[in-house]
Amino acid sequence: MEKLVLNISLHTLPVSQIFIVLKQRVKATLLDGPAGQNITATFTASGFVTGEPGLTAITGTVLDNQDNPLPGVTISVDGTTRTGVTDAQGIFKISNVPVGPVHLIVDGSTTTATGEYPSLSYNLVTISGVDNPLSAPIYMVKLNTESMVYAGLQDAELILPKVPGFKLEVPAGSVTFPDGSKEGYLSVTVVNSSKVPMAPPNGMQPQFIVTIQPTGAKFDPPARLTLPNVDAHPAGAQVEMFSYDHDLEEFVAIGLGTVSKDSLTIQSNPGVGVVKAGWHCGAQPGGSGCCEGPGDCGPCAEVSGACLSGCKPVQPGTKPLPLTAQEPNNCLIEFCGEQPADGSDWTNDLEDTEANFCKTCEFGEVIIDEEKSLKPVDQIAGNCKTETCGVLSQPKYDATDISADDVLSCKACVKGNIQPVEPDSKECCNIVGWNKGGNKNAAGKVVCCHGKKKSCGRYEHTDEVWGEGEVLSQIHNECIIMHEDAHKPYVRDCTTCGKSARKPSISLLYTECESYKVEIECLKRREPRCKGDIDCSFGVSILIREARSAANNINGVVEPGEPEYKCL
């Protein structure tokens, strides 16, 4: 490295020459001369002397968010075979790298440190023939795997128990993972705001930043994001929300969020949310200041202009009083000034207590919700009724209150009471305990009917996505029955109404797997009956996928001593 010392008078140095000097590292010391004389500066500029391209290298350090070195992290130059691995001090060196713009990939999954770490990427320009050090350490945050959720097939909600107010809402079918799959695990981890790998834009310094993993996951529609309002934005404020775009390698605005009425959280506005996994934060857009300081106009006034002197009262009945000023349990929201007389400000603000479980609010009055079902612990066991809050209301019959033992003993819910029934052709399947399984819309079972095995099944799906196509329902019904028919060879012969047990020598996992194979093959053979109906064909494909998933997740019924079993 060579050093060049220049004594330059600032007012005589052309701008173009300043830019030339600043292409390399420059250290300047201002010298304040006597009055009437020019102020001069001494510049010390240092620059690399280029060398052989084969000697070009990249060096750096990888640390966690507590400044501890991360050993075993793999750093590679994208598009090449050039890699390096961090040592015990987190230091790495990649030799013989390309000259010019390069793209670094930092793979935290290979670290030997405890826990899981993400992948990051960086751009830099190398100088030929020298060691090119990174300008700062690479910080990697240890991922939070305790609160991860499985998303894709159903609506998912990810919260952080240690961060009240945070929530990520992922609608079913909206996430696409880096490998193209539509289901998998998502995690959210709080990042040390002083060690974010890529600094937020415009000099922002948000106090709360999270990373959503895995990197590369995409959300369509956007996943709604709620953040704790740690930056103390005022209630109702519109706060800009930011996401780090790994394709652009910079933070980008994803839209606005609204601060809640109690000022505790910031929720992304409808249609706004997380589009790509990565780092996310909320920050107030820049605005003009006020010489009088931030001030506070109070709960019943608003700012008119930039400064506190512009406070003016709000129109009566338009702005709610703070929660601390509300009258508790009166079923009304108190507003500044006069209260509306038509009850339009009604809401249910009853405290959530046992005494108020059956109570609700209706236009400012506390009433008993007679249709509301009592909690399970308050239900009367064994009477197959659902008890409600209304003492004069007629309880509704609920056949799902029947236990599995009752069903297998040929008992049913008859006029609100559990009673024995004779197993005839109609009752054989009616007494089956539907909704006892994981799928509330489809069920099947082999039961004993007059000493003979009978396959029972039903399909009751009315979801808008599936539609209510008669052909799809028939296909599903037939394939459920075929699934149950496949169980018959492995079930003991029936002698009377009672439990049909599998043969002791046959594994329950094996029989379930074989039955799911039959069901899947049945669905494939019957799909042509849709005759080009897109909704019907789509429904059949979903049923095949769900059957395959169920077949591969039957280890939950492994009995003691049985090995884990993988079906498909």
Secondary structure, 3 states (H helix, E strand, C coil): CEEEEEEEEHHHCCHHHHHHHCCCEEEEEEECCCCCCCCEEEEEEEECCCCCHHHCEEEEEEEECCCCECCCCEEEECCCCCEEECCCCCEEEEECCCCEEEEEEEEHHHCCCCCCCCEEEEEEEECCCCEEECCCCEEECCCCCCCCEEECCCCEEEECCCCCCCEEEECCCCEECCCCCCCEEEEEEEECHHHCCCCCHHHCCCCCEEEEECCCCEEEEEEEEEEECCCCCCCCCEEEEEEEECCCCEEEEEEEEEECCCCCEEEECCCCCEEECCEEEEECCCCCCCCCCCCCCCCCEEECCCCHHHEEECCCCCCECCHHHCCCCCCECCECCCCCCCCCCECCCCCCCHHHCCEEEECCEEEECCCCECCHHHCCCCCCEECECCCCCCCEECHHHCCHHHHHCCEEEECCEEEECCCCCCHHHHCCCCCCCCCCCEEEEEEEECCEEEEEEEECCCCCCCCCCHHHHHHHHHHHHHHHHCCHHHECCCCCCCCCCECCCCCHHHHHHHHHHHHHHHHHHHHHHHCCCHHHHHHHHHHHHHHHHHHCCCHHHCCCCCCCCCCC
